[in-house]
């Protein structure tokens, strides 16, 4: 159950980050999460 709680907290943090950086994500990408994955892959 601890892992589930942590995942939920991390998910909420990611949502907050994506809202804060909403203007940065290209609009053609379906979600901030996928954009993050693409950013990590491009590093």
N, C-alpha and C positions, 0 to 999 in steps of 0.2 A: 504493500500500500504506500510505503514511503516513496518508491520510485514513481508511482502514479501521481502523487502529490507534487513531486519535484517536476515531473513533466508538465503538469498543469501550470505550475508557477513559471516555468521556462516559456511555455506557450503564451502565457499572458504577457511576459516581458517582451517576447518577440512581436506580439501584436502591438504593444505600445511603441516599440522601436519602429515598426513599419508605419504606424500612424504618424510618428514624429518625422519620419523621412519620406512620407508619402509623395512629396513633390519630386523626389529623386528617382523613383522607380519609373522606368519606361512604361507608358500606358498600354503598349501592345502585349506586355507580359501578363499572364493570367493572375499571378499572385506575388506578394512580397517574398514569400517563402521560396518560390522558384527563382526569383531574382537573386536572393541570397545564395542559393546553390550555384547559380551561374557565376556570381561574383567570386565565390570560393574556388570554382573550377578555373576561373581566369587568372587567379593569383599565381 
